[in-house]
């Protein structure tokens, strides 16, 4: 959070930070909502390919520098997209909504992928039926009211970041990821520089 006197802004949306600091910079997503959906679906499809490549006996190993298991990360990649759809349909986007843990019975990569296919299908159905193709709606989030377009951009790069992480985890375990995303797939998204940021 940034504050100035009695005013403040949550530092989760770069456009709001730029506006708050009165910087002369163009802000907002570069990609249109349709382009972001296409990119998000690409990342989800990649996750559906590469999550099952991880040996099941690695799922309780912790990822580097975080108290999060591979199992939790695999589930979280898809949960981010599902939480976005729930928020687009009217649920407040709380931090807890995006970090719901996997259920106890989700113990294999096949289980995670089955859940992921449901999340991917739910996103596709929402996009096919929403009348707000410009993503102009304002939704309530844990970092304040946000345009749906901005939340879609955040959702897209967030999933993409975790896909990058999963590719690296596979490499650490001696597995070559099946068709990992290319640098061009991250173009025009505000990606963290480091694979383990975010």
Residue, then its C-alpha position, 0 to 999 in steps of 0.5 A: x500500500x502507498x500513502x500520501x497524507x490521508x490518501x492511499x492506494x493498494x499497490x496491486x494495480x500499476x495503473x492506480x499507482x501511476x495515477x496516485x503518484x501523478x506520473x506521466x505514463x500510459x497505464x492499463x493493459x496493452x492486450x485487449x480482453x480477447x487477446x488476454x483470454x487467448x493468452x490465458x487459455x494458452x497458459x492453461x492448456x500448457x499447464x494441462x500438458x505439463x502438470x501430469x509430467x511431474x512424478x506423483x511422488x514429488x507432489x509434497x516437495x516444497x517449491x524453492x523459497x516458499x512454504x508451498x508444495x508442488x501439489x498446492x502450486x499445481x492446483x493454484x495455477x487453475x484456481x486463479x482462473x476459476x476465481x477470476x470467473x467467480x469474481x466476473x460472475x459477482x463474487x468479491x475477489x478476496x485473497x482467500x478466494x484465489x488461495x483455496x487449497x486443494x481438497x485432501x483427495x487431490x493427490x495425483x497429477x491426474x487429479x490436478x489435471x482433471x480439476x484444471x480441465x474443469x476450470x479451463x472449460x468454465x473460463x471458456x464458457x464464461x467468455x463465450x456467454x458474457x456480454x461484456x467483451x470489453x471487460x468494462x465492469x468494475x468488480x470488488x477485489x481485496x485491493x479495491x474496486x478494479x476494472x475487469x480488464x485489469x483483473x483479467x490481465x493480472x489473472x493472465x500473467x499470474x497463471x503464466x508466472x506459475x506455468x514458468x515455475x512448473x517448467x523450472x520444477x520439471x527441469x529440476x527433476x530431470x523432465x523436459x516440459x512438453x511444449x513450454x511457453x515461448x518468450x513471445x507468449x509473455x509479450x505485453x504482459x507485466x511479468x515479474x523478472x524472476x521466475x520465483x517472484x509472485 
